[in-house]
């Protein structure tokens, strides 16, 4: 086990006379035994960051430190790191046992008995002990993934690196393997960095998540903090499904004025906005409340365009009645509630649940009141 630190890490690639900055000044502290998820859209620099930690890419600037020692110039095989790839990279001519032993044979001087013992203990942990004499071609995708994990675990590394290891699995198996990986990481208590573009994996698996975009670190925090208190527009829109609704608004006095609606602000929220007038109002679909009839400060007549029944919930596509541009936004309501399309309801945006961002910089100026929400929930228990 080990703690790991990235200090102002940058990676530049030469492209003729130009340079492409793939990772730009990223600093993250990963604690011993922590499960950190690197998440972001394709091409954001997350896999490049992982490869620099592994020693498969040289860094252009900055330092990577493992247990207090800078490893910038240390070759990959001397970093005490095990990596699991998107492709399982199993040797097809070897049995499961031989695949799992191979790394030990190449990197240690353990005797055969000790290696066999480690392989069998790990296979039992992963529930593949009855597959040890089979070859990869005889295994399902999930079983091959377990073998790839086992090959990494038997080495007992200081750090695990996982590069989208579940992306080749079907949705149901991927969901099950997410839980298995969390259980394994808890049992092994090994520092783990997990790369994915899937925000569901990030939200459900990580102790903390680090969100990247265009090579730049946007936020490092717990999943719930990123969800409820995003640093900026990108994080707010990337985390959550369906994603947060955004409305371009202008601050006029103590009102936010948008297409088809005006949103009055309380004094504390108004003070958070300072002198910024070009703003974006954000509210998550599940925080919008739908009523048959209601008339309050934060209530707006809406028409329902589309209803998507999901079983446990209904996803609605609605638009402000007063908006001549016919722009729509998402609302999520409980699945047992009957909502008819082509009808008019009232949407309520609770002020305790809204976010406000600077439209030019994207910076969050005001986030929802999660403390107040938590107190309200406690009072109902």
URWO-V99094 format. One record per pair of residues at least 12 apart in sequence whose ideal C-beta (glycine too) atoms are under 6 Angstrom apart, sorted by the first residue. I is the first residue (numbers start at 0). J is the second residue. D is the distance in whole Angstrom. If there is no record, write none. Layout:
I	J	D
I	J	D
//
This chain:
0	31	5
0	32	6
0	189	6
0	190	6
1	65	5
1	66	4
1	157	4
1	158	6
1	190	6
2	30	6
2	31	5
3	29	4
3	65	5
3	158	6
4	28	5
4	64	4
5	25	6
5	26	6
5	27	5
5	63	6
6	26	6
6	61	5
6	62	5
7	24	5
7	26	6
7	61	4
8	25	5
8	58	6
8	61	4
9	22	6
9	23	6
9	24	6
9	59	5
9	60	4
9	61	6
10	22	4
10	47	5
10	59	5
11	59	4
20	214	6
21	44	5
21	47	5
21	214	5
22	44	4
22	47	5
22	48	5
22	214	5
23	214	4
23	215	5
25	216	5
27	209	6
27	219	6
31	190	6
32	188	5
32	190	6
33	190	6
33	206	5
34	184	5
34	191	5
34	205	6
34	206	5
35	192	5
35	207	6
36	193	5
36	201	4
36	204	6
36	205	3
36	208	5
37	194	5
37	209	5
38	195	6
38	201	4
38	208	6
38	210	6
39	210	6
39	211	4
39	212	6
41	196	6
43	211	4
43	212	5
44	211	5
44	214	4
45	194	5
45	211	5
46	162	6
46	194	6
49	160	5
49	162	6
49	194	5
53	75	6
53	80	6
53	82	5
53	160	5
54	74	6
54	75	3
54	78	5
55	75	6
79	156	5
79	157	4
80	156	6
80	158	5
80	160	6
81	151	4
81	154	5
81	156	4
81	159	6
82	160	4
83	147	5
83	148	6
83	151	5
83	161	5
83	164	5
84	162	5
85	162	6
85	163	4
85	166	5
87	143	5
87	147	4
89	135	4
91	135	5
94	132	5
94	134	6
95	130	5
95	131	5
95	133	6
95	146	5
96	118	6
96	131	4
98	146	6
98	150	6
99	118	5
99	149	5
99	150	5
99	153	6
100	114	5
100	118	6
102	150	6
102	154	5
103	153	6
117	153	5
118	153	6
121	149	5
121	152	5
121	153	5
125	145	5
125	149	5
127	145	5
140	168	5
141	172	5
158	190	5
159	189	5
159	191	4
160	192	5
161	193	5
162	194	5
163	194	6
163	195	6
177	203	6
177	204	6
181	204	6
198	238	6
202	222	4
205	222	6
207	221	6
208	222	6
208	225	6
210	234	5
212	233	5
217	233	6
217	234	5
218	230	4
218	234	5
225	238	5
226	238	5
227	367	6
227	369	5
228	366	4
229	363	6
230	363	6
231	361	4
231	362	6
231	363	6
232	356	5
232	361	4
235	281	6
241	284	5
241	329	4
243	281	5
243	283	5
244	282	5
244	328	4
244	329	6
245	279	5
245	281	5
246	280	5
247	279	6
248	278	5
248	280	5
249	276	6
250	276	4
250	278	6
253	269	5
255	280	6
258	322	5
258	324	6
259	319	3
259	321	4
259	322	3
260	299	5
260	319	5
263	296	5
268	365	6
271	364	5
271	365	4
272	364	5
275	357	5
277	358	4
278	355	6
278	358	6
279	356	4
279	358	5
280	355	6
281	354	4
282	348	5
282	353	5
284	329	4
284	330	5
284	331	4
285	331	4
286	352	4
287	330	5
287	346	5
288	347	4
289	332	6
289	344	5
290	345	5
293	345	5
297	347	6
297	348	5
298	345	5
298	347	5
299	319	6
299	346	5
300	320	4
300	343	6
300	345	6
301	317	4
301	319	6
301	344	6
301	346	5
302	318	6
302	320	6
302	343	5
303	315	6
303	317	5
303	340	5
303	342	6
304	316	5
304	327	6
306	338	5
306	340	5
310	334	5
311	334	5
312	331	5
312	334	5
313	332	5
313	334	6
313	338	6
314	331	6
315	330	4
317	330	6
351	368	5
351	371	6
352	367	5
354	366	5
//
